[in-house]
Amino acid sequence: MAKENPNTAGNASNTLIEVNNLKQYFHIRNQLGEKSYVKAVDDVTFNIYKGETLGLVGESGSGKTTLGRSILRIYEPTSGQIKFSGVDITKFQRSKLLPYRKKMQYIFQDPYASLDPRMTVSDIVGEALDIHKLTNSKKDRADKIRNLLQLVGLNTEHSSRYPHEFSGGQRQRIGIARAIAVEPEFIVCDEPVSALDVSIRAQIINTLEEMQERLNLTYLFISHDLGVVRHTCDRVGVMYLGHIVELVESEELYKNPLHPYTQALLTAIPEPDPEIAKKRNRIILKGEIPSPVNPPSGCKFRTRCPYAKDICAQQVPEFKEHGKGHYVACHFTGKL
């Protein structure tokens, strides 16, 4: 039986994206030809409100990118439900999904690999305009592309150039222009600044925030940089091995982390003040993140958790509310 989504209680009218019991498994075969599954996303339930930025953090391999791509149906979900503005789009055929493709866009992590090197900026940004038939003439198309480039901080003469003629930050601006070209409501930002120089990151983040305010956008912001997430996100979900283990408003997460994994992540944030850094009680996690092919029983974090007990191996902890809007999946929340 599907679990009720606790995050949408009383907020149905303000919910843009609703995800219920989403699973994304990938088939693999071992050297003997035996079939098994990579459980990249495993029974995830949460929602995203209109106009907010929901951050998604966790170690590499925790399933953040897979979750973002599954919501947009770039990957076909194994099971579960995805709703956009109350409409279940999980099983839509390609032709019926096209109008929703326009409403949901993606900004990729790598600004070098995500742009076709054989296409000019005009063709890259204008491709979506052509697919969704959003222009009436060549002049109208050219005007929209110029306006989009200006909106993201690029010059109009850039439209005739190719991706290799731009810096990493400029390429990411092209990616942003491509994403907003079709006037979407929701954008998945998949580590949009992780491949950029530190000096450029703030500029791109500011651009994203300006676009959100101007165009009334909703973001799912995927990142492993907890400092960036604190600055940009309204709420934050913490992922571990395909599961969301904690979800709460950003400031509350940093002030009062309840899950042991979240606590460990927050102590790993670099502290610029050496005196404060010396006094900090750093939590060092032992071992590596387990394989999603053969995850641990019960709580998936138990093999690295300093507080694990027998119950952690026997039962999957319920993802439930501990304080207003603070959801945690841990048997010992509030008892540690």
FENNORCOR-V747009 format. One record per backbone hydrogen bond with DSSP energy under -1.0 kcal/mol. NH is the residue of the N-H (numbers start at 1). CO is the residue of the C=O. Records with the same first field share a line. If there is no record, write none. Layout:
# FENNORCOR-V747009
NH: CO  CO
This chain:
# FENNORCOR-V747009
11: 8
14: 11
15: 12
16: 48
17: 48
18: 83
19: 46
20: 81
22: 44
23: 79
24: 41
26: 38
28: 36
30: 34
33: 30
36: 28
38: 26
39: 292
40: 24  38
41: 24
42: 242
44: 22
46: 19
48: 17
50: 14
52: 49
54: 219
55: 235
56: 221
57: 237
62: 59
67: 63
68: 64
69: 65
70: 66
71: 67
72: 68
73: 70
74: 69
75: 69
78: 23
79: 23
81: 20
83: 18
84: 87
85: 16
87: 84
89: 82
97: 93
98: 94
100: 97
101: 97
102: 98
104: 100
105: 186
107: 188
114: 110
119: 116
121: 161
122: 159
124: 120
125: 121
126: 122
127: 123
130: 126
131: 127
132: 128
134: 129
141: 137
142: 138
143: 139
144: 140
145: 141
146: 142
147: 143
148: 144
149: 145
150: 146
151: 147
152: 148
153: 150
154: 149
158: 155
159: 156
161: 158
165: 162
166: 163
171: 167
172: 168
173: 169
174: 170
175: 171
176: 172
177: 173
178: 174
179: 175
180: 176
183: 180
185: 103
186: 103
187: 218
188: 105
189: 220
190: 107
191: 189  222
196: 193
200: 197
201: 197
204: 200
205: 201
206: 202
207: 203
208: 204
209: 205
210: 206
211: 207
212: 208
213: 209
214: 210
215: 211
216: 212
217: 212
218: 185
219: 52
220: 187
221: 54
222: 189
223: 56
229: 225
230: 226
231: 227
232: 228
233: 229
234: 53
235: 53
236: 248
237: 55
238: 246
239: 57
240: 243
242: 62
243: 240
245: 238
247: 327
248: 236
250: 234
253: 249
254: 250
255: 251
256: 252
263: 259
264: 260
265: 261
266: 262
267: 263
269: 266
277: 273
278: 274
279: 275
282: 280
299: 312
302: 299
304: 301
308: 305
313: 310
315: 311
320: 318  328
322: 326
326: 323
327: 247
328: 320
329: 245
335: 332
